Amino acid sequence: MNLYNIIIFILGAYLLGSIHPGLIIGKSKGVDIRKSGSGNVGTTNVFRLLGKKWGIIVFICDTLKGWAPVFLALCITRASTVAVLTAAAVILGHTFSIFSKFKGGKGVATGLGAAVALVPIIAFIAFLEFLIIFKFTKTVSLASLISVSTVCFLTLVSDQTTVLTAFILLGTILIFYAHRANIVRLYKGTENRFGG
C-alpha cells in the first residue's frame, strides 16, 4: 500500500468514526439524543433514553466501528504503524465528528474496538474489569476511566512498540479529557448511576 492509499485509508477511518449509530437510531425513534438526557451520542445515553436493547446495539456498533478498520489495516498492510494511525483516526472521528460540527462521543466503545484489534488480551482484561466495576458501582464513567487506565498501564509495562504505546497514552488522555465533567461529578459524589 503506497502513501496515497494509506492517507485515503486513514481518512476513510475518520469518516467511519464520524458516523454515530446512536444518533441514527435515536432519530429513527423520533429522539435527538444530542438534545436529551446527557446529550451524548454514545451507549450510556441511548440506554437511558431508548432502553437496554438499543443501548447494547449502539455499544456493539461503536465497538465494531473501532475494530473493523484497524483489523483491516493490519491485514492489508501488516504494518502496526498504519494500524495505530487508523485507530487514532477512527477514535478522533467518533469524538470530533465532521458530521456533527466536530462534536461526538467520548470514545470508550470505539477505543475498545480499536484496542481489541491492537492488543486483544489487554482489551479483554479491561473489558472484564469494566463489567465487574459497573456491576458493583452502577457508574459507567468510573468503570470506563478505571478500565482505560488499565489498558494504558498494561500497555506501558508490556513489550509494545513505541508508536502503539504513545497512541494508547494519548488516547487515554483524550478519553479522560472527554470525561472531565464526569470526573468533577465523581469527586463531588453527584455522578449519575444506573438505577439510582
C-alpha angles and dihedrals in degrees: 000000000000126000094264092054091046091054091049090048093051092046089051090052090053092050091048090051090051091063110091115203090193091059093047094048091044092054091048086058093046095255127118099207090194088068099039135064111349091345091237120135095216139096100281096055092045089052091054097043104035105020141251098301095056092040090057091047091052091047091052092046094048091047093049089046088060096041103044103061093041093049090046091050090053092048096047103038103023083212118126092200092060090047091051092049089049090051091050091050096051092047092047089049091053093047098038105028118193087210094056102046090272094302126117148125132328096258101236100122093037090047090050090054092051090047091052088059095043105034107009099173093049091046091051092051091049093048092052088049090051092053093049095047092046092049091058101034104029086214115126097190094053092047090047096049094047092047093048089050089053091053089051094047096046091047092051094050096042129076101268131145119268091244093052093045091050090049093051091047094049091043090053091051091049093051092048089050090051088052095048093116090048090051090054091050091047089053091049093044093239100109116134116256131193110254093012 
